[in-house]
Every structure is written in C-alpha cells, then in structure tokens.
Amino acid sequence: MPRHTHRFVETYTGLVGFGLDRPTDEHTLAVYLQKFSDDALLKLLLPRLSAAELTEIFDLINRLMRRHMSEEEYHRLFLKEG
C-alpha cells in the first residue's frame, strides 16, 4: 500500500485561483503542489531546471518545514516513519 497520498487534487471542485481569500489560497496551493509533484510532470521538469532553481526549491521546502513543523511531525508526516 502506498504511503503517500494526493487525494485533494482528485476531489477538490472549488475555485483554483490566488488572492481572493485565505481558504481559496490554501486550496489553490494544495492543488498546485499536488499537480507539481506528479511523477510525469517532475520527469519532464526536473532536468530542465538550473542548479540554482533546484537549490531554491529545495531550500524553500526545507525552510518552511523547519519553521512550521515539529521534529515529530517531520518524521511522521514527511519521512513517513513510525
């Protein structure tokens, strides 16, 4: 059984647009992130990114997780340990 899920993008039927209100912004970001992490899209996009772009994305994700997640949440939700 897969440990990772991407169900939100498959079931969300609301507005996808940014700047209207906080709930719509959160939903839009969830849709974009789940679409962005699609295997076929990443296979196409990753080789086209510069080294600086790869570093920028990696650093942003890590900075946000360190700022907003506890150690336990990081291990449980990101690393899927335990």
N, C-alpha and C positions, 0 to 999 in steps of 0.2 A: 504494500500500500504506500503511495507517495506521501512524503512528509510535508511537502509544500502545497499550498493551495492558491488558486487565483479565481475564486468564485465570484467576487464582487463584480468584476468586469463582465462576467457572463450573465449576471442577473439584474444589474442596475439599469433602470429605464428612465432615469431622470435626466435633467439638463446636464450637458457636458459643456461648461463654459467657465471662465475665470473672472472674478471681480464683482459678482453680483452680491454674494453673501458668504459667510464663513462655511455653512453646511455645503453649499454648492461647490465652493472652492475645494473643500476636503474630498468630496465625492469625485470631482474632476481630477484631482491629483491622484486619487486611488485608481481611477480608470487609466490615466496616462502611465502611471508606474507599472501597472499590471500589463498593459499593452507593450510598454517599453521592454519588459523583461521576457517577452515571448521568445522562445528559442529561435524561431526562424528570423525574427527581426534582429536579434542580437548577432546571429551568424552573419547577417548582411552588414550590420552597422559597425560592430567592433573593429574589424580590420580597416575600416575607413577612418577611424578616429586617430587623431595625432596622439603622441605620447603625452603631451600636455593635457589634452582633453580626457584621456584615460585617467591621469592623475587627478584632475579636477573633479571628476565624478566620484572616484574612489575616496578622495579626501572629504568631499561634501557628505557622502553617506556615512562615513566613519565619524565625522564631527557631529552630525545630527544624532547618531545612535549614542555616542558618549555623553552628549548633553541631555538627552531625553529618556534614556533607559538605564535602569539599574543593572548591575552585574548579573543578577539572577535573570532578569528579563532578557538580556542579551544572550545568555547561554540557552535559555528555554525557547525563546521565540526566533532568534536569528540562527544560532548554531544548531538548534533542534536537539539539544542534549537533555536527557532526563525525561 
